[in-house]
Amino acid sequence: MFAPYLMNAWIAGTMIAVVAGVVGFFVVLRGSTFLAHAIPHGAFAGAAGAVLIGVDPLVGLGVFATAGALAVTFLARRARTDVVTALALVMMLGLGALFLSMSTEYSSEVFALLFGQILGVSSAEIVPMALMGAACLVALGIFFRPLTFGSVLPDQAAVRGAGTRAMPILFALVVALATTMSVPIVGALLMFSLLVGPSAAARFVTRRPASAIALSVCLAVATVWASIALSYLTDWPIGFVVSAISALLYAAARAVACAARSRRPAAARPQPHGSALPPVSAAESSAQVTLRGSVVLAEGSDQ
């Protein structure tokens, strides 16, 4: 399990889990899970097109991930986000099917973009992954306060002008960069599970954004480690194992949150505070209260 040829899998999986845990927190908080689903799957077309013209699939993946994320962000300003995201997804998937049909040879690299090849990570792929992952974390660290404020209290952020136009674009670029970093290794299916499952579970357990991010990262890392070990021992596809563990984490966290609310007196239960996004749990409502005291800092970071 810890043979030299598997060490790259452990290193790459850990890096991807850390990035997915942080980015996934904002994906779930902003209600952007459909976007996080569409970008990895839609970017498949870019890799297929790159193979068709003889270019590195990673280049096509990055171009289509960025273009798709920006297109959805801009078009969603004047239309329903779910409609725009769905149309962008099917359009890019259709292009991927067209590119593959025009190709004269089958490429295992393109196929791996759907299901991943984490057990076959090469040493040459580690450094680019680390650089892209670091760029995602630095960007989210710089804009943490305005991005969190706009995600939890979008109406108040719009009134105060706390980067309501710039933040969606920045976030879309971060998701595209995380996709470009992760999908060639873990696949679109596994990446989506890592973005949503651990982060959604963390929101049911913790009360503060910083704690939710930390727990989300821990759950994502534990999910990847357990999945690599189980996949190695059982020969099950790692995508299935990650998806199953993520779903179990979410179900367990939701059960714990429901049990905690049922034991709490009705008067002591936190109430929503006017957020445009309906609270998923008591933890999110408490996070809204915490963020109210950071409005001035959020505006200052955005300026």
Residue, then its C-alpha position, 0 to 999 in steps of 0.5 A: m500500500f505504501a510502495p514507492y510507486l504509490m507514494n505519488a498517489w498519496i501525495a497527489g490525493t492529499m493535495i487535491a483533498v486540501v484544495a477541494g476541502v477549501v474550495g468546496f466550502f464556498v461551493v456549498l455555501r454559495g449554492s454553486t454545486f451545479l456549477a461545480h458539477a458542470i465545470p469538470h464534466g464540461a471541461f472534458a470537451g476541451a481535453a477531447g479537442a486537444v487530443l484531436i489537434g495534437v495538443d496536451p489534454l491539460v491545455g484543452l482542459g484548462v481552456f474549456a474549464t475557464a471559458g465555461a466558468l466565465a460564460v456561466t458567470f456572465l450569462a447568469r447575471r441576466a438569466r437563471t443560473d441553473v438554466v445557463t449552467a445546464l445549457a453550458l454543460v450539455m453544450m460542452l459535453g456535446l462538443g466533447a462527443l463531436f471531438l471524440s467522433m472525429s478522432t481517429e484513435y482512442s485516448s486513454e487520457v481523455f477517458a481518465l478525465l471522467f474516472g481518474q487515474i490517481l494510482g498512476v500519477s507520475s512525478a512530473e505531474i506533482v509540481p504543476m498540481a502543487l502550483m495550481g493548488a497553491a494559487c487557489l488557496v492564495a486567492l481564496g485567502i486574499f478574498f476570504r472576507p468579502l467572498t464569505f460575506g457575499s456568499v452568506l449575506p448576498d443582499q447586504a453585500a449588494v447594498r454595501g458594494a462588497g465586491t458583488r460583481a468581482m467575487p463571482i468571477l473570481f470564484a469561477l476562476v478558482v473553481a476552473l483552476a481547481t478543476t484543471m489541477s484535479v480532474p486529470i488525476v482523480g477524474a470529474l466524478l471523484m472531484f465533484s464528490l470531494l467538492v460537495g460531500p465533505s464540505a456539506a457534512a462540515r456545514f452541519v457540524t460546525r458553527r464558524p466558517a473557519s472551523a467549517i473549512a478546517l473540518s471540510v479539509c480534514l474530512a476530504v483528506a480522510t476520504v481520499w486516504a481511505s479511498i486509496a487504501l480501499s481501492y488498493l485492497t479491493d480493486w474497486p474503482i476509486g471514484f466509487v469509493v470516494s463517492a460512497i464515503s462522501a455520501l456516508l459523511y453527509a448522511a452521518a453529519r445530517a443525522v447528528a445535526c438533526a439529533a442535536r436540534s431535536r434535543r435543543p429547546a425551541a427558544a434556544r434554536p438560532q433563527p435565520h437572519g434575512s439571508a437570501l440563501p435558506p439556512v441548511s442548518a443551525a451551523e449556517s445560521s450561527a455563521q451568519v451572526t458571526l459574519r455580521g461583525s466582519v462587514v467593515l473588514a469585508e469591505g476593506s479587503d475588497q477595496 
